[in-house]
Amino acid sequence: MVKLEFQMKESAGLLPEMAGRLVKEAIQCTSNVQIRKGEKSGDAKLIFHVLSLSAKAGEKLELLVEGENEQEDAKRLEAFLTENF
C-alpha cells in the first residue's frame, strides 16, 4: 500500500469541480484508491464519498493506493495532486 498525503489549499475547500477531477483521475487507476480525512474515509472513485469528507482549506487528506499497479497508480495520483492541490 502507498500512502499519499496532501493539504487543501483552496480557500473554499474541496469543491465539487475539483472533487470530480480527483474522482476521474482515481477511476483511471487499476488499484483500489481510498481517500481519508481523520477518521472518515471512502472510495476515491465515488464522488459522494469524496464530497462527504467536507474537506476545508488547510485540512490534510490522504490517498491510500493498494493493488497490483499501486506504484504506477500512486505516481499518477501524486502528479495530479502536485499540479492541482
C-alpha positions as CSV (number, residue, x, y, z in Angstrom):
1,M,0.0,0.0,0.0
2,V,1.2,3.5,-0.9
3,K,0.0,6.5,1.2
4,L,-0.1,10.0,-0.3
5,E,-0.8,13.0,1.9
6,F,-1.9,16.4,0.7
7,Q,-3.3,19.5,2.1
8,M,-6.2,21.5,0.9
9,K,-5.0,24.9,-0.3
10,E,-8.2,26.1,-2.0
11,S,-9.8,28.7,0.4
12,A,-13.3,27.3,-0.3
13,G,-12.2,23.7,0.4
14,L,-12.8,20.7,-1.9
15,L,-15.4,22.0,-4.3
16,P,-17.5,19.6,-6.5
17,E,-15.5,20.5,-9.6
18,M,-12.1,19.6,-8.0
19,A,-13.6,16.5,-6.4
20,G,-14.9,15.4,-9.8
21,R,-11.5,15.8,-11.3
22,L,-9.9,13.8,-8.5
23,V,-12.5,11.0,-8.9
24,K,-11.9,10.9,-12.7
25,E,-8.1,10.6,-12.0
26,A,-8.7,7.8,-9.5
27,I,-11.0,5.9,-11.9
28,Q,-8.1,5.7,-14.3
29,C,-6.2,3.7,-11.7
30,T,-6.5,-0.1,-11.6
31,S,-5.6,-0.1,-7.9
32,N,-8.1,0.4,-5.1
33,V,-7.9,4.1,-4.1
34,Q,-9.3,5.2,-0.7
35,I,-9.5,8.8,0.5
36,R,-9.3,9.7,4.2
37,K,-9.6,12.7,6.4
38,G,-9.1,12.0,10.0
39,E,-11.5,9.1,11.0
40,K,-13.6,9.4,7.8
41,S,-12.8,7.5,4.7
42,G,-14.3,6.4,1.4
43,D,-13.7,5.2,-2.1
44,A,-11.9,7.9,-4.1
45,K,-13.6,6.6,-7.2
46,L,-17.0,7.7,-5.9
47,I,-17.9,11.4,-6.0
48,F,-20.3,11.1,-3.0
49,H,-17.6,9.5,-0.8
50,V,-15.1,12.3,-1.7
51,L,-17.6,15.1,-1.1
52,S,-18.8,13.6,2.1
53,L,-15.4,14.3,3.7
54,S,-16.3,18.1,3.6
55,A,-12.6,19.0,3.3
56,K,-11.8,22.6,4.1
57,A,-8.8,24.8,3.5
58,G,-5.8,23.8,5.5
59,E,-7.0,20.3,6.2
60,K,-4.9,17.3,5.4
61,L,-6.2,14.3,3.4
62,E,-4.6,11.0,2.5
63,L,-5.0,8.8,-0.5
64,L,-4.3,5.1,0.1
65,V,-3.4,3.2,-3.1
66,E,-3.4,-0.6,-3.0
67,G,-3.2,-3.1,-5.8
68,E,-1.0,-4.8,-8.4
69,N,-0.1,-1.5,-10.0
70,E,-0.1,0.6,-6.9
71,Q,3.3,2.2,-7.5
72,E,2.4,3.4,-11.0
73,D,-1.1,4.5,-9.9
74,A,0.4,6.3,-6.9
75,K,2.8,8.2,-9.2
76,R,-0.1,9.2,-11.4
77,L,-2.1,10.5,-8.5
78,E,0.9,12.2,-6.9
79,A,1.4,14.1,-10.2
80,F,-2.2,15.1,-10.2
81,L,-2.2,16.3,-6.6
82,T,1.0,18.3,-7.1
83,E,-0.5,20.0,-10.1
84,N,-3.9,20.7,-8.6
85,F,-3.6,20.9,-4.9
